[in-house]
Amino acid sequence: MDEQRRTLTADTRDLPPGALDWQPAPGMNTIGMLLAHIAYAECHLVQVGLEGKPASDVRAIIGIGEEDEGLPLAEGAPGSPALAGRDLAWFDGLLARARAETHRVAVTLTDDDLARQVRRRRADGSERVFNVGWVLYHILEHEAGHHGQINLLRHLHRITATARP
């Protein structure tokens, strides 16, 4: 997980001004939104999946809530206003606080905890059942998927910026 984060961080170092807020088209994610979402989701999964809390309080850990990260974005909508104009250091802080929380909780887990089932009732009444090992895997898988999206957005931003007269 830390290696995945290291490569994500390395891949975002060369972002030019405006790249964090740039959308290929209205209704599409920005790099900033994806970075915030990675941090939000990690913290949420740690709280409900590893700690088994009935609900998460991500804002208490990283300083933003689900409504701030902006996903899912409505069709034709601009990027999240809560993230507009934020610099890379601010997003790095979100990711660092989320990962520090993951480390704080994960260090307490034993091998036996990995198979422990967590039952989570959703707002619609349905129930999800998963184990702690899957949560750790999913945090990694989730970040890796969005890392790919971020790299695609970096590429699209670069070719769009160079194509302008």
ChimeraX commands (.cxc) that place a marker at each C-alpha (Angstrom):
marker #1 position 0.00,0.00,0.00 radius 0.5
marker #1 position 2.78,2.41,0.82 radius 0.5
marker #1 position 4.54,1.64,-2.46 radius 0.5
marker #1 position 1.32,2.35,-4.36 radius 0.5
marker #1 position 1.06,5.67,-2.51 radius 0.5
marker #1 position 4.70,6.49,-3.27 radius 0.5
marker #1 position 4.14,5.98,-6.99 radius 0.5
marker #1 position 0.90,7.98,-6.95 radius 0.5
marker #1 position 2.70,10.83,-5.21 radius 0.5
marker #1 position 5.63,10.64,-7.64 radius 0.5
marker #1 position 3.27,10.72,-10.62 radius 0.5
marker #1 position 1.61,13.92,-9.43 radius 0.5
marker #1 position 4.77,15.97,-8.79 radius 0.5
marker #1 position 4.98,17.42,-12.29 radius 0.5
marker #1 position 1.43,18.73,-12.48 radius 0.5
marker #1 position 1.30,22.20,-14.01 radius 0.5
marker #1 position -0.91,24.96,-12.54 radius 0.5
marker #1 position -4.59,24.29,-13.13 radius 0.5
marker #1 position -4.20,20.55,-13.66 radius 0.5
marker #1 position -5.79,19.61,-10.32 radius 0.5
marker #1 position -9.06,21.39,-11.22 radius 0.5
marker #1 position -9.10,20.59,-14.95 radius 0.5
marker #1 position -12.00,18.58,-16.41 radius 0.5
marker #1 position -11.90,17.07,-19.91 radius 0.5
marker #1 position -15.63,17.95,-20.03 radius 0.5
marker #1 position -18.29,18.99,-17.50 radius 0.5
marker #1 position -19.39,16.05,-15.38 radius 0.5
marker #1 position -15.99,14.36,-15.48 radius 0.5
marker #1 position -13.69,13.92,-12.49 radius 0.5
marker #1 position -10.71,16.15,-11.85 radius 0.5
marker #1 position -7.35,14.94,-10.57 radius 0.5
marker #1 position -8.02,16.83,-7.33 radius 0.5
marker #1 position -11.36,15.09,-6.88 radius 0.5
marker #1 position -9.76,11.70,-7.40 radius 0.5
marker #1 position -6.99,12.44,-4.88 radius 0.5
marker #1 position -9.56,13.59,-2.33 radius 0.5
marker #1 position -11.72,10.54,-3.04 radius 0.5
marker #1 position -8.78,8.17,-2.52 radius 0.5
marker #1 position -8.13,9.74,0.90 radius 0.5
marker #1 position -11.82,9.81,1.84 radius 0.5
marker #1 position -12.47,6.22,0.79 radius 0.5
marker #1 position -9.38,4.89,2.56 radius 0.5
marker #1 position -10.33,6.55,5.81 radius 0.5
marker #1 position -13.96,5.38,5.51 radius 0.5
marker #1 position -12.90,1.80,4.81 radius 0.5
marker #1 position -10.53,1.80,7.76 radius 0.5
marker #1 position -13.24,3.01,10.12 radius 0.5
marker #1 position -16.09,0.75,9.00 radius 0.5
marker #1 position -14.09,-2.17,7.62 radius 0.5
marker #1 position -11.08,-2.54,9.89 radius 0.5
marker #1 position -12.45,-1.02,13.07 radius 0.5
marker #1 position -16.02,-2.25,12.51 radius 0.5
marker #1 position -17.67,1.07,13.34 radius 0.5
marker #1 position -21.31,1.36,12.25 radius 0.5
marker #1 position -20.56,4.67,10.49 radius 0.5
marker #1 position -17.46,6.63,9.61 radius 0.5
marker #1 position -16.45,10.14,10.61 radius 0.5
marker #1 position -13.87,10.85,7.93 radius 0.5
marker #1 position -14.05,14.61,8.45 radius 0.5
marker #1 position -12.60,14.17,11.95 radius 0.5
marker #1 position -9.50,12.52,10.47 radius 0.5
marker #1 position -8.80,14.24,7.14 radius 0.5
marker #1 position -10.89,17.41,7.35 radius 0.5
marker #1 position -13.35,16.78,4.50 radius 0.5
marker #1 position -16.59,14.83,4.19 radius 0.5
marker #1 position -18.20,12.85,1.43 radius 0.5
marker #1 position -20.01,15.91,0.11 radius 0.5
marker #1 position -16.66,17.70,-0.35 radius 0.5
marker #1 position -14.83,15.07,-2.38 radius 0.5
marker #1 position -17.36,15.38,-5.17 radius 0.5
marker #1 position -17.84,11.80,-6.32 radius 0.5
marker #1 position -20.02,10.78,-7.98 radius 0.5
marker #1 position -20.26,13.95,-10.02 radius 0.5
marker #1 position -23.59,14.77,-11.65 radius 0.5
marker #1 position -23.75,14.75,-15.43 radius 0.5
marker #1 position -22.55,18.08,-16.78 radius 0.5
marker #1 position -21.44,19.35,-13.36 radius 0.5
marker #1 position -18.27,21.29,-12.62 radius 0.5
marker #1 position -15.69,19.90,-10.21 radius 0.5
marker #1 position -16.25,20.01,-6.46 radius 0.5
marker #1 position -16.31,23.63,-5.26 radius 0.5
marker #1 position -14.82,22.51,-1.93 radius 0.5
marker #1 position -11.67,21.45,-3.77 radius 0.5
marker #1 position -11.37,24.31,-6.27 radius 0.5
marker #1 position -8.07,26.12,-6.13 radius 0.5
marker #1 position -6.46,23.73,-3.65 radius 0.5
marker #1 position -2.78,23.06,-4.22 radius 0.5
marker #1 position -0.98,19.76,-4.38 radius 0.5
marker #1 position 0.35,20.12,-0.83 radius 0.5
marker #1 position -3.23,20.28,0.45 radius 0.5
marker #1 position -4.13,17.02,-1.33 radius 0.5
marker #1 position -0.88,15.45,-0.11 radius 0.5
marker #1 position -2.02,16.31,3.41 radius 0.5
marker #1 position -5.35,14.53,2.92 radius 0.5
marker #1 position -3.58,11.42,1.66 radius 0.5
marker #1 position -1.00,11.52,4.48 radius 0.5
marker #1 position -3.66,11.85,7.20 radius 0.5
marker #1 position -5.67,8.98,5.71 radius 0.5
marker #1 position -2.59,6.75,5.49 radius 0.5
marker #1 position -1.53,7.63,9.06 radius 0.5
marker #1 position -4.97,6.47,10.22 radius 0.5
marker #1 position -4.59,3.25,8.23 radius 0.5
marker #1 position -1.21,2.62,9.85 radius 0.5
marker #1 position -2.60,3.42,13.32 radius 0.5
marker #1 position -5.37,0.84,12.95 radius 0.5
marker #1 position -3.56,-1.80,10.86 radius 0.5
marker #1 position -0.68,-2.13,13.31 radius 0.5
marker #1 position -3.17,-3.49,15.87 radius 0.5
marker #1 position -4.40,-6.27,13.56 radius 0.5
marker #1 position -3.27,-9.86,13.97 radius 0.5
marker #1 position -3.21,-12.62,11.37 radius 0.5
marker #1 position -6.45,-13.95,12.90 radius 0.5
marker #1 position -8.14,-10.57,12.35 radius 0.5
marker #1 position -7.74,-10.88,8.56 radius 0.5
marker #1 position -10.47,-13.54,8.38 radius 0.5
marker #1 position -12.82,-11.68,10.76 radius 0.5
marker #1 position -16.13,-10.96,9.08 radius 0.5
marker #1 position -17.65,-7.53,9.14 radius 0.5
marker #1 position -21.37,-7.10,8.54 radius 0.5
marker #1 position -22.46,-3.70,7.38 radius 0.5
marker #1 position -26.06,-2.60,7.00 radius 0.5
marker #1 position -26.53,-0.02,4.25 radius 0.5
marker #1 position -29.04,2.82,4.28 radius 0.5
marker #1 position -31.24,0.90,1.82 radius 0.5
marker #1 position -31.46,-2.01,4.29 radius 0.5
marker #1 position -29.21,-4.38,2.38 radius 0.5
marker #1 position -26.29,-6.00,4.15 radius 0.5
marker #1 position -22.71,-6.41,2.99 radius 0.5
marker #1 position -20.47,-9.06,4.47 radius 0.5
marker #1 position -16.72,-8.92,3.97 radius 0.5
marker #1 position -13.59,-9.74,5.89 radius 0.5
marker #1 position -10.79,-7.53,7.17 radius 0.5
marker #1 position -8.28,-8.99,4.71 radius 0.5
marker #1 position -10.52,-7.98,1.81 radius 0.5
marker #1 position -10.73,-4.42,3.18 radius 0.5
marker #1 position -6.93,-4.10,3.11 radius 0.5
marker #1 position -6.87,-5.50,-0.43 radius 0.5
marker #1 position -9.67,-3.20,-1.54 radius 0.5
marker #1 position -7.92,-0.08,-0.21 radius 0.5
marker #1 position -4.96,-0.98,-2.43 radius 0.5
marker #1 position -7.11,-1.97,-5.43 radius 0.5
marker #1 position -9.20,1.19,-5.15 radius 0.5
marker #1 position -6.19,3.49,-5.07 radius 0.5
marker #1 position -4.51,1.68,-7.96 radius 0.5
marker #1 position -7.63,2.04,-10.13 radius 0.5
marker #1 position -7.92,5.75,-9.47 radius 0.5
marker #1 position -4.17,6.15,-9.96 radius 0.5
marker #1 position -4.73,4.92,-13.50 radius 0.5
marker #1 position -7.48,7.50,-13.99 radius 0.5
marker #1 position -5.19,10.23,-12.65 radius 0.5
marker #1 position -2.46,9.22,-15.09 radius 0.5
marker #1 position -4.96,9.33,-17.97 radius 0.5
marker #1 position -6.13,12.81,-16.89 radius 0.5
marker #1 position -2.50,13.97,-16.68 radius 0.5
marker #1 position -1.96,12.80,-20.25 radius 0.5
marker #1 position -5.19,14.36,-21.53 radius 0.5
marker #1 position -4.40,17.65,-19.80 radius 0.5
marker #1 position -0.92,17.69,-21.31 radius 0.5
marker #1 position -2.05,17.01,-24.87 radius 0.5
marker #1 position -4.95,19.45,-24.56 radius 0.5
marker #1 position -2.66,22.20,-23.24 radius 0.5
marker #1 position -0.10,21.65,-26.03 radius 0.5
marker #1 position -2.79,21.54,-28.73 radius 0.5
marker #1 position -3.98,25.08,-27.93 radius 0.5
marker #1 position -2.82,27.75,-30.38 radius 0.5
marker link #1:1,2 radius 0.2
marker link #1:2,3 radius 0.2
marker link #1:3,4 radius 0.2
marker link #1:4,5 radius 0.2
marker link #1:5,6 radius 0.2
marker link #1:6,7 radius 0.2
marker link #1:7,8 radius 0.2
marker link #1:8,9 radius 0.2
marker link #1:9,10 radius 0.2
marker link #1:10,11 radius 0.2
marker link #1:11,12 radius 0.2
marker link #1:12,13 radius 0.2
marker link #1:13,14 radius 0.2
marker link #1:14,15 radius 0.2
marker link #1:15,16 radius 0.2
marker link #1:16,17 radius 0.2
marker link #1:17,18 radius 0.2
marker link #1:18,19 radius 0.2
marker link #1:19,20 radius 0.2
marker link #1:20,21 radius 0.2
marker link #1:21,22 radius 0.2
marker link #1:22,23 radius 0.2
marker link #1:23,24 radius 0.2
marker link #1:24,25 radius 0.2
marker link #1:25,26 radius 0.2
marker link #1:26,27 radius 0.2
marker link #1:27,28 radius 0.2
marker link #1:28,29 radius 0.2
marker link #1:29,30 radius 0.2
marker link #1:30,31 radius 0.2
marker link #1:31,32 radius 0.2
marker link #1:32,33 radius 0.2
marker link #1:33,34 radius 0.2
marker link #1:34,35 radius 0.2
marker link #1:35,36 radius 0.2
marker link #1:36,37 radius 0.2
marker link #1:37,38 radius 0.2
marker link #1:38,39 radius 0.2
marker link #1:39,40 radius 0.2
marker link #1:40,41 radius 0.2
marker link #1:41,42 radius 0.2
marker link #1:42,43 radius 0.2
marker link #1:43,44 radius 0.2
marker link #1:44,45 radius 0.2
marker link #1:45,46 radius 0.2
marker link #1:46,47 radius 0.2
marker link #1:47,48 radius 0.2
marker link #1:48,49 radius 0.2
marker link #1:49,50 radius 0.2
marker link #1:50,51 radius 0.2
marker link #1:51,52 radius 0.2
marker link #1:52,53 radius 0.2
marker link #1:53,54 radius 0.2
marker link #1:54,55 radius 0.2
marker link #1:55,56 radius 0.2
marker link #1:56,57 radius 0.2
marker link #1:57,58 radius 0.2
marker link #1:58,59 radius 0.2
marker link #1:59,60 radius 0.2
marker link #1:60,61 radius 0.2
marker link #1:61,62 radius 0.2
marker link #1:62,63 radius 0.2
marker link #1:63,64 radius 0.2
marker link #1:64,65 radius 0.2
marker link #1:65,66 radius 0.2
marker link #1:66,67 radius 0.2
marker link #1:67,68 radius 0.2
marker link #1:68,69 radius 0.2
marker link #1:69,70 radius 0.2
marker link #1:70,71 radius 0.2
marker link #1:71,72 radius 0.2
marker link #1:72,73 radius 0.2
marker link #1:73,74 radius 0.2
marker link #1:74,75 radius 0.2
marker link #1:75,76 radius 0.2
marker link #1:76,77 radius 0.2
marker link #1:77,78 radius 0.2
marker link #1:78,79 radius 0.2
marker link #1:79,80 radius 0.2
marker link #1:80,81 radius 0.2
marker link #1:81,82 radius 0.2
marker link #1:82,83 radius 0.2
marker link #1:83,84 radius 0.2
marker link #1:84,85 radius 0.2
marker link #1:85,86 radius 0.2
marker link #1:86,87 radius 0.2
marker link #1:87,88 radius 0.2
marker link #1:88,89 radius 0.2
marker link #1:89,90 radius 0.2
marker link #1:90,91 radius 0.2
marker link #1:91,92 radius 0.2
marker link #1:92,93 radius 0.2
marker link #1:93,94 radius 0.2
marker link #1:94,95 radius 0.2
marker link #1:95,96 radius 0.2
marker link #1:96,97 radius 0.2
marker link #1:97,98 radius 0.2
marker link #1:98,99 radius 0.2
marker link #1:99,100 radius 0.2
marker link #1:100,101 radius 0.2
marker link #1:101,102 radius 0.2
marker link #1:102,103 radius 0.2
marker link #1:103,104 radius 0.2
marker link #1:104,105 radius 0.2
marker link #1:105,106 radius 0.2
marker link #1:106,107 radius 0.2
marker link #1:107,108 radius 0.2
marker link #1:108,109 radius 0.2
marker link #1:109,110 radius 0.2
marker link #1:110,111 radius 0.2
marker link #1:111,112 radius 0.2
marker link #1:112,113 radius 0.2
marker link #1:113,114 radius 0.2
marker link #1:114,115 radius 0.2
marker link #1:115,116 radius 0.2
marker link #1:116,117 radius 0.2
marker link #1:117,118 radius 0.2
marker link #1:118,119 radius 0.2
marker link #1:119,120 radius 0.2
marker link #1:120,121 radius 0.2
marker link #1:121,122 radius 0.2
marker link #1:122,123 radius 0.2
marker link #1:123,124 radius 0.2
marker link #1:124,125 radius 0.2
marker link #1:125,126 radius 0.2
marker link #1:126,127 radius 0.2
marker link #1:127,128 radius 0.2
marker link #1:128,129 radius 0.2
marker link #1:129,130 radius 0.2
marker link #1:130,131 radius 0.2
marker link #1:131,132 radius 0.2
marker link #1:132,133 radius 0.2
marker link #1:133,134 radius 0.2
marker link #1:134,135 radius 0.2
marker link #1:135,136 radius 0.2
marker link #1:136,137 radius 0.2
marker link #1:137,138 radius 0.2
marker link #1:138,139 radius 0.2
marker link #1:139,140 radius 0.2
marker link #1:140,141 radius 0.2
marker link #1:141,142 radius 0.2
marker link #1:142,143 radius 0.2
marker link #1:143,144 radius 0.2
marker link #1:144,145 radius 0.2
marker link #1:145,146 radius 0.2
marker link #1:146,147 radius 0.2
marker link #1:147,148 radius 0.2
marker link #1:148,149 radius 0.2
marker link #1:149,150 radius 0.2
marker link #1:150,151 radius 0.2
marker link #1:151,152 radius 0.2
marker link #1:152,153 radius 0.2
marker link #1:153,154 radius 0.2
marker link #1:154,155 radius 0.2
marker link #1:155,156 radius 0.2
marker link #1:156,157 radius 0.2
marker link #1:157,158 radius 0.2
marker link #1:158,159 radius 0.2
marker link #1:159,160 radius 0.2
marker link #1:160,161 radius 0.2
marker link #1:161,162 radius 0.2
marker link #1:162,163 radius 0.2
marker link #1:163,164 radius 0.2
marker link #1:164,165 radius 0.2
view
